[in-house]
Amino acid sequence: MHAREKIRNIAIIAHVDHGKTTLVDKLLQQSGIFRQNEAVQERAMDSNDLERERGITILAKNTAIDYKDYLINIVDTPGHADFGGEVERIMKMVDGVLLVVDAFEGCMPQTKFVTRKALESGLHPIIVINKIDRPNARPAEVVDEVLDLFIELGATDDQLDFQVVYASALQGTSSTSDDPEQQLPNMEAIYETIINHTPSPKESVEEPLQFLVTLMDYNEYMGRIAIGRVNRGVMRQGQPVAVCTREGNIKQARIEKLFGFQGLKRIEIEEAGAGDIIAIAGIKDINIGETIADLAKPEALPVLEIDEPTLQMTFLVNNSPFAGKEGKFVTSRKLRERLYKEVETDVSLRVEDTDSPDAFVVSGRGELHLGILIENMRREGYEMQVSKPEVIIKEVDGEKQEPIERLLIDVPEENMGAVMESLGARKAEMLNMSNNGMGSVRLEFLIPARGLIGYRTNFLTLTRGYGVMNHAFEKYGPYLGTGVGGRHQGVLISTENGTSTLYGILSVEDRGILFLQPGSEVYEGMIVGEHTRDTDIVVNICKEKAVNNIRSATKEETVRMKTPRLFSLEAALEYLNDDEYCEITPKAIRLRKKLLNRSERERADKHRKNAEINS
């Protein structure tokens, strides 16, 4: 067991893509933790497939580095505001934070979001200005931006007196000078700053045991694994303990195995003391936010407060004509089990049963949060349908309130007018506008979360793919009325069950943009394209060309089909309207109307219009 004063617990926080995971890679590699011949993947901390594909961190992870005779525990946190539940809890495990900021981009919405969490927890920050080797890097201005941000967030005098290290995580260099020429070929400056400016754990080993469960993991052999920090006392393998549950009950349990961290590995240890970050196996029903305490003196730590979800959608059993053809798990029992299993490790997620046994309301922190869950389930072999994502409206003091997001946009100057106009229609309020130089403008808005659903595709079209948008939850504000966001285009709906043909597709091409290739299986009520107008129309794309022996004069002409628009999962979820579902299977993502039959849809439409007239 390390002496307490030789331990440093630190979290790495940053906006998405500012380089935290790469920085941890280099800190690990240079600490000599890997053998000379050991193959180490890039972004070694991003362990699941989705994180590797998207290049983002979704789950908080921890690692430990031995430097000189110090043990540095590092927790890599997600940068996306959708995973704020993770960031918030991490702050309870550490004594300091490393805030990584891009030397060119500066402070972004999620920088503000994660920094607020750290400052509220009273942690002392160390600033790492990363990507110092970028052309157009502006380190001095970025440090001023960070200082302004800290003042705006109400930092204490101690927090404002922060240390700055300049680095290039990609090159593995760092220095305390902002001159790129003076970068040293190692991460020494970062290690030394952590050791000299992050406090060691203050807790006592002498007092009765207290351990707060901050993260959960699951292992086939050991079951649930609780990860957290020993707040006080000592914990040993085989020790009987008390578990103080979220409901305030106390139950008895036993620590079967204890693990410490070394590099990316978990190593079995005999005991751990106050200030250590460890993993525990052997307690069956343990949950995040619960306290493991001394059996003789069970005292619970305050239960972790978690940000409320802001977005919800309904998950349903797949009932399309293709149900059960592509997935392994298709029943409502399997769907329910999987959703409730997710809640055990993701505290920002809520799942509620509905009047129907086949439908569940799932609430999360944003489209990305729910999209990642759906993508994981799809890869595991689940089939389901989901409804359009909707924001959660609250009632506060008799007034309706909705989530408001802070939106930061970088656009080429020539597209600025079009982008501002499109956001004005979505009830966005402009806060700030600054020129980034090089023909690019940065705009800052407050916008209802509803206005952002489905906006990304429109935004990329307006900026011809050159625009960059980032947003983070800001607050709940007064409800801004109807007519915010939503899709204005109608869709092309298939009238047939069958296989789409090139002839059928070409015959409807002038009506709009198609979403599929010839040879795709379709069914009645499935959405096969977007109409050029704002009304829905039905089309038959399974039509075969009439076979006769009259040779057409234009027979030899080559027929070219326009490129169809194929949806990613997030784009499909954003595209949905209130009367539509997205059918998700391991092999396909399809859009469909809730009512597949044309005459049923027309009847429902008539009812709705009559109801509107009468109200």
N, C-alpha and C positions, 0 to 999 in steps of 0.2 A: 504494500500500500504506500503510495507517495505521501510525503509530508504535505499537509494542507497548503503551506505557503509556496509549494512547488507546482500547484495545480492552477491552470487558467481555463475557464469555460467561456467560450465566445461564439456568438452566432454571426453568420455572414448574411447580410441583407442587401438587396439591390433591386432595381427595376429589371424587368425581363431583358435578357440579352446584354447586360452590361458586363458579364464575364465572371460571375461568382463561382460557377462550377469549374470553369477553367482554372481560376485562381487556386481553388482547393486542390485540383489536380497537381499543380506545380508545387504547392506547399508540401503535398504528400511525397511527390517524387524526390524533392530536394532534401527531405528529412531523412532519406536513407532507409525508409520503411520497406521499400520493395527490394528484393534481391537483384543483383546486377542483370541476371538473365531472365527476370520475370516479365512476362508480357502484360503490359497494363493498357487497358483501353483508354481512348480519349474520353473525357468527361466520365471518369470512372465512378463518380458519385451518382450519376443518373442511371439507376439500375433497371427500371422497367422499360419494355419495348417502346411504349408511347413516348416516354421522356426522350429516348434516344432519337426517335423519328422526328419529333417536333423540336428537339433542342431546347426543351424547357424543363424546369424542375417542378414536379407536382407534389411530391411527398417530401417532408423534411427528413434529412438523413444526418447521422452523426458519424464522426470519425475521430481518431485520436492520434496525435503526433508526439513522439518523444524528441524534444529539442534540447541539446545540452542535457541538463538533468531535470528539465521541466516536462510536465505532461500537459499538452495543449489539447483540450477537447473542442472540436469545431463542429458546429451544427450548420448545415447548408439549408437555407429556407427557400420556399418558392417565392418568385417575384410577382406572380400574378395575383391581383386583388381577389380573384375568385377563390384562392386558397388561403385567405386571410386567417381562417380558423387555425391553420397550421402555424402561421407566423406568430399569432398571439400567444399560443401556448409555449412556443420555444422561448419566448422572453422570460418565462418563469424558470427556465433551466440554466440560464447563463448569467455572467457577471459583467459582460461587456459586449459591444457589437462592432463588427467591421462593416462599415457602409461603403459599398463599392459603387463609384459613379463613373460613367463614361466621360473621358476627357473632352469629347466633342459634343455629345448630346446634352450633357449636364443633367439637371434634375428633371425627372419625368413624373407623371401622375403616381405610378406605383412606388417611386422613390419616396414620395411624400407619404403615401399610405403606410409603407413598412417602417419609415422613420418615425412617424407619429406613434406607432405601437411601441417602438424601442424607447422613445423619450418618455412616454407615459409610464413605462415600467421603471423609470429612474436609472436606466443604464448609461454608462459612459461610452460615447462613440469614438472610434478611430476611423478616419476617412482614408479610403484608398482611391486615388484618382487613377483609373485603369485606362488602358489603350493610349498611353502617353506618346506612343510611337506613331499614332495616326496622323496623316496629313490633316491640317486644319485643327489640330488639338488646341484647346484654349484653357490650359490647366488653371491659370490664375483666376480667370472669370468664373470657372466652374466652382472653385473654392468659395468665391464670393456668393455664388448662387446657393451653395450649401449653407453658408452662414445665414443668408436671408431666410432660407427655409426653416432653419432651427429657430430663428427669432420669431418667425410667423407661428411656429408650432409651440411657442412658449417654453423653450429650453431653459434650464437653469444656468447660472454663471459657470458652474463646473462643466456642464455639457457643452457650453459655447467655447470652452477652452480646449478644443480638440486637437489631436495630433494628425498630421497629414503625411501620407506616404504616396509616392508616385510610382506607378508600376506598369509593366506590360505583361499581363498574365500569359499571353500567347508565347512571348519570347522567354518568359521566366526571369525577367529582370525587375529590379526595384531600386529605389533611392529616396532620400528625403529631400532631394533637390528637384525643382520642376523643369530643369533643363534635360531634354531627352538625351543629350550627349553624355550626361553624367550618370546614366543608368548603370548599375552594377550587375554583373551577370549571375545574380542569385536573388533569393527571396529573404536574405538576411535582414534587410531593413524592416520587413513586415514582422518576422519572428521577434526581433528585438523590441519593436514598438508594442507588440502584444504583451510581452513579458514585463516591460517597464510601465505600461500604462493601463493594464487591465488588472483590477484587484483580484487577489486570491480569495477563495471561499472563506466567509467569515463564520460559518456555522461551527457548532461545537460537536466533537466526537463523544463528549462525556454525557450529553443529555439523552433522554429516551428517543428511540427511533421514529423518524418521520420521513416518508418518501411519497412524492406526488407523481401519479401516473400521467405523463404528458403525451406520450405517443404509444400507439399499439402496433404490433406486428403479429403475423400469424405464421406458424410453421406446422407442416403436416405431422411431425413426430411429437413436438412439444406443446402443440395447441397455441393458446394465446400468450404472447410475450409482451410484458409491460416495460416501457422504456421511460426513464425519468432521472431525476437527480435526488440523491440522498440529502434531505434538508438538514437533518441532524442525526446524531447517533451513529451506530455501526450496524451493518446488515451482514449476516453470515449464511452460508449454504446450510440447508436443513433446519433453519430457525423457524419456530412457530411464531406467527404474527397475527395482528388484528387488521381487518380490512374495513375502513370506514366508507360506506357506500354513499352515492350521491343523495340517496333518500334519507341519510342520517342513521342507517342501521349499522351494527357492528357484527362482522362474522369472522370466524377463526379460519386461518389458512396456514400453509407451510411453504417456505421458499425451497423449491426443489433444486433449481440451478441458478447460479449467478454468472453474468457475463460482463466483462469489461470490453473496451474497444481498443484495437490496435490497427492503425491504418484502416482498411476497409473490412477487417475481419472482426468477428466477435470471439473473444477468448474466455474460456471458463476461469473464474476466479473463486477463491475461498471466501473472501470478505471484502466489503467496501465501506468507506467512511463518509462522513458529511462532506459534501462538495463534489463527490464522484458522480459521473453520469454513467448509469449502468442499465442492463436489461435483466429482467427476472422471468423465469419460466416456472410453471407449476401451479399457478392460481387460476382456476377455471373461469369464473364469471367476472373477472376484473374488468373495469371500464375506465376510459379516459376521465381524468378529473377526480378519481378516488384516491384516498390516502392509505398507504400501508404503514401501520404504526406499531409501537411496542405493545405487546399483549397485556402487560401489567398497567400501562398508562396510555390507552388509545386516544390520542388527540388528533382530530381531523384538521387538515389545512383548508383554507378557503376554497370552495369549489370554483373551478375555472369558469369565468364568464366568456361566452363565445358570441361573436357577431351573429345577428339573426339572418336567416336566408332572405334574399330579395327577389328570387325568381322561382316560379313553380311550373311544372308540367305534369300531365297525366300519362302514366305508363299503362298500356293495356295489353291484354293477350292478343296475339295476332289472329284476326278473323277474316283475313283476305282470302280469295280463292287459292292463293299459293301457300296458305298456312301449313306449317309442318313439313314442307318439302326440303327446306335448306338448313334448319336448325336442329340441335339435339334437345334443347330445353324449351318446350313450347307451352306448358300448362301454367295455370295461374298459381298453382302451389310452388312450382319451381321459381317463377318470377318473384313471388312474394318472399320466399326464402332468401333469394339472392339480394334483394333490395334491403331486407332487414339485416343481412350479414354485413352489408356495406356500412350501415349506420353504426355498427360496433367500432369501426376504425376511423370513420369520418364524422367528427362531431358537428360539422357545419351542415350536414345533410339531415333532412327530416323526411320520413315516409309515413303516410297516413292511409288507412284503408278507407274505401268509399262504400256507398250503398251497394255497388256492384262488386261481386267477388272477383271480377276479372279486371278491375281498374284500381290503380293506386296513385295517389297524389304525391309527387316527389318534389321537395323544395330544396334549392341550393343557392350558392352565392353568385351564380351567373351562368351564361351560356356555356362557357368553357368548362366550368365545374361539372355541369350536367352532361355536356358532350363527352367528356373524358370517361364518365361512368358508363354511358351508353356504348362507347367504343370498346371499353374493356369487356362489357357483357357480351357484346357482339362477337368478340374474338374468342370468348369462352364457349360459344355455341348457343347463345340465347337468341330467340326470335321474339319480337315485340312490336307494338305500335306506340308512337308517342304523339301527343297533341302539341299545338303551338305553345312555345314558352310564354308565360304571362307574368308580369311583375306582381308582387304581393302588395296590395293596397292595405294600409293600416288606418285605424280610426284613433286619432289622438285628440282628447278633449272635445269630442263631437265633430272634429274636422277630419275630412279624408286626407290622407297623406300618402305620397308615393316616393319610391327611391329616386334620388337625383344623382347623376354621375358627373365627375369632372372629366372633361374630354380635352385631350391635347392633340393637335393636328399639325403635321408639317406638310406643306403643299407647295408646288411650284407657283410662282406669282401669277402666271396666266390663268390658273384654275381657281384662284382664291374667290372670285366673285360667285362662281357657280356653286362652290362648296358652301359659302356663307348663306346663299339663297336656299340651298337644300336643307341646311340645318335650321334656318329660320322657320321653315315649314314644319319642322319637328319640334318647335317651341324651345330651341336652344337659346341661351342668353350668353352673349359674348363678354368675356371678362378682360381679355388681354390680346394684344397683337404685337409681335416683334419680328424684325427682319433678321433672318439668320445669315444674310449674305449669300452669295452664290445663287441668287435668283430664287431663294426659298423663304417662305414665310411660316412662322409658328403662330397658331391661333389657339386660344384657350376658351373653353365654354363650360357652362353648367347646362346639363340637358337631362330631361326625364329619361330614366332607363328604358321606358317604352319606345322612345324615339330612336334608340340605338338598335333595337331588334330589327334585323333585316337591312340595316343601313350600309354595312361594309361593302356589299357588292356594288351598290349604287355609288359609293364613295370611290371605289377603285375605277369604276367606269368614268366618273367625272374627272379623275386625275390621271387617266390613262395608265394606271398602275404605279404612278410615281409617288402617290400620297402615302403617308404613314400616320395611322391613328392609334392612340392609346387612351384607355379610360379606366377610372377606378371609382368605386362607390364613395360618394361624398357624405350624404346625409339623407334623411327623410324630409321632404318638403311638401308644401300644399299641393294638392292634386290639381293638375293643369287642364282638366276637361278632356273631352273626347277629341278624336281627329289627330292624335299624335302618332306618327309612324304608321306602320302597316304597309301592305303591298297594294299598289294601285292597278296593276295589270291583271287581266283575266287569264284563264288557263285553257289549254286544249285537253279535252277529256276523251278517253277511248270509249267507243260504243261496243267494242267486241272483246271476246276472250279469244286469244290466238297468238300468232307470231307476226311481228311487224315486218312489212316487206318494203323494199326500196321503192316500188311503184306507189304503195300506200303513203309512204313518207313524202315522196316528191309531190304527190297530189295535194298535200296540205301545207307544204313549205311556205307558200306565200301568206299563210295565215299567222305565222309567228315563228318562234325559235323552238326547235325540238330538243327533248332531253334524253333521247336514246338512239342507239344505232339500229340499222335493219337487222332482223333476226332475233330481236329481244322479245321475250315472252311478255304479253300484256293481258290485262283483264278489264272488263267493263267497270268504269268509274275510276280507273287509274289515270293520273295526270301524266300526259306524254309531252307537253310543251307549254310555252307561254304565248298567249294570244297577243296580237299587236294592239288590241283595244282593251277597255277595262271590263269587258264582259266575258263570261265563260262560254265556250262552245264545244259541242261534241263532234268528234272526228273518227273516221275509220282508217286506221293506218295498217290494217291487215289485208287491205284490198289486193287481189291478184289482178294482173293485166288480162283482159279478155283474150282468149286464144282464138285467132282466126287466121286464114291463110292469105289475107290481103297485106301486101308489103307496104309499109308506110314510106312516104317520100323522105322523111327525116330519119329513117331507121339507123343510118350510119353515124348519126351525131352522138358524141359522148355525153352522157348525162352526169352532171356533177352535183353531189348532194352537199348542202351547207354543213359546216362542222357543228355537231350538236353540243349543247351545254351539258356537261356531266357534273353532277353535284358531289361535293365532299359532304361528310355528315353535318358539319357546322353550317355550311351553306344551305343544306336541305332544311335544317331546323329553323334557320332564319327566314326561309322562303315561305313557310306555312301560313295559311290563313285560318280563321276561326273554324271553318267548316271542313278542315282537312286534317289528315293524319300523315305521319311519316312511318312507313313500314320498314323495319330494320331487321335484317337477317345476317348471318355470317357471310353471305355471298352478295347481298344486294341492299341498296337503299332505294326505296320507291316512294313516290308521293301519290296520295290517293284522296278522293273525297270521302268524308265520313259515311255518306249515303251513296252506295255504289250504283243504285238503280236510278236511271234518269227521271222516271215519273215520280219516284219518291222525293228526289231532290226538288223537282218543280213544285210538288205539293208543300214541302217544308218552306220553300221560298215564298209561296203564296201566303201561308200562315204567318210568316215573319212580317211580311209587308202589311198584312191586315192588322197585326198586333201593333205595328208602329203607327198606323193611321189612327187606330182607336186610342192609343196612349197620347 
